[in-house]
Amino acid sequence: MDATQIDELRRWGEKLSRDDSQPELRSAGRAILLLIAENERLRTPAEPPAQHDGDDDEPPAGDDPYEARRQQRARRAAGSQKRWFHNAFRLAIAGAIIAALVFATLAVGARVSAPSLDALGPAAGAGIGPALLPTLKFSVGGSPSVLGHVHWRLDGQDVTSKALPYRGRVVFDGSSLKDGHHVLKASASGSFPGSKTTKAWRFVVDTKGPEIAFDAPGPQIPPGDIDFLAEID
C-alpha cells in the first residue's frame, strides 16, 4: 500500500469520524485513523546503533590479539542478527496492521455504500389463506438506479423476470403461489465490493385449512318414553 492509498484511507477515516448519523461509523473512522498512525510509526526506520570510537576496536593490551578480534566479530554478528530480527518483526507487525486496515476499510465501505431498499409485504411467518392469496403482493422501493438492479429469488429459484415496476416500486405478484412454506428474497448490490442489501419474507400459503374429523356416533337411545327412578332417603 503506497503513500497515496494511505492518504486516501486517512481522508476517508477523517470523514467517517465526523459522521453524526451513526455512532458505529464514527468509531470505525477513529479506528482507521489509529491504525494508520500505528502503521506509520512501525514503518519508520529505527535509529541506527550508536557508533563506537575506533579505539574500541583495538584488542586490549596483553590479550591474544587473534582471540580478541574473534570475540569482536562474534559480537558484531550477534548485533546484526538481533537488528535483523527486530526489523523483520517490525515489518511483520506493519503488514498485519495494513491487513487489518484493509479489512476494516472493506467492512465499513460495504456497510456505508449498501443500497437502501424499502420493503412491503406480509409480516414474518404470516399465514396466507384463501381470502388473502388473490391480493398477495411483495414490493421494494428505492432510487431508480437501485431498483433497476434488484434480483428476486423464490425458494432459491431466480424469479427476477416476474417482478415488474409499478408506481416507483418493483412488485412481485404472489397470488399464484402453491400451498406450503416459502422464502422470497429481494437483493441489490452496491458500488463498493461486498456491499449488498437483502430483504426477505418467510411465510406459509395454506388455502385448504385444517382437516376436521368427526368421531363415530355413540350408543343409540331407542325412541319412546323414558322412566326415571329416584330414591329419596
Secondary structure by P-SEA (a helix, b strand, c coil): ccaaaaaaaaaaaaaaaaccccaaaaaaaaaaaaaaaaaaaaacccccccccccccccccccccaaaaaaaaaaaaaaaaaaaaaaaaaaaaaaaaaaaaaaaaaaaaaaaaabbbbbbbcccccccccccccccbbbbccccaaaaabbbbbcccccccccccccccbbbbbccccccccbbbbbbbbccccccbbbbbbbbbbbcccbbbbbccccccccccbbbbbbbcc
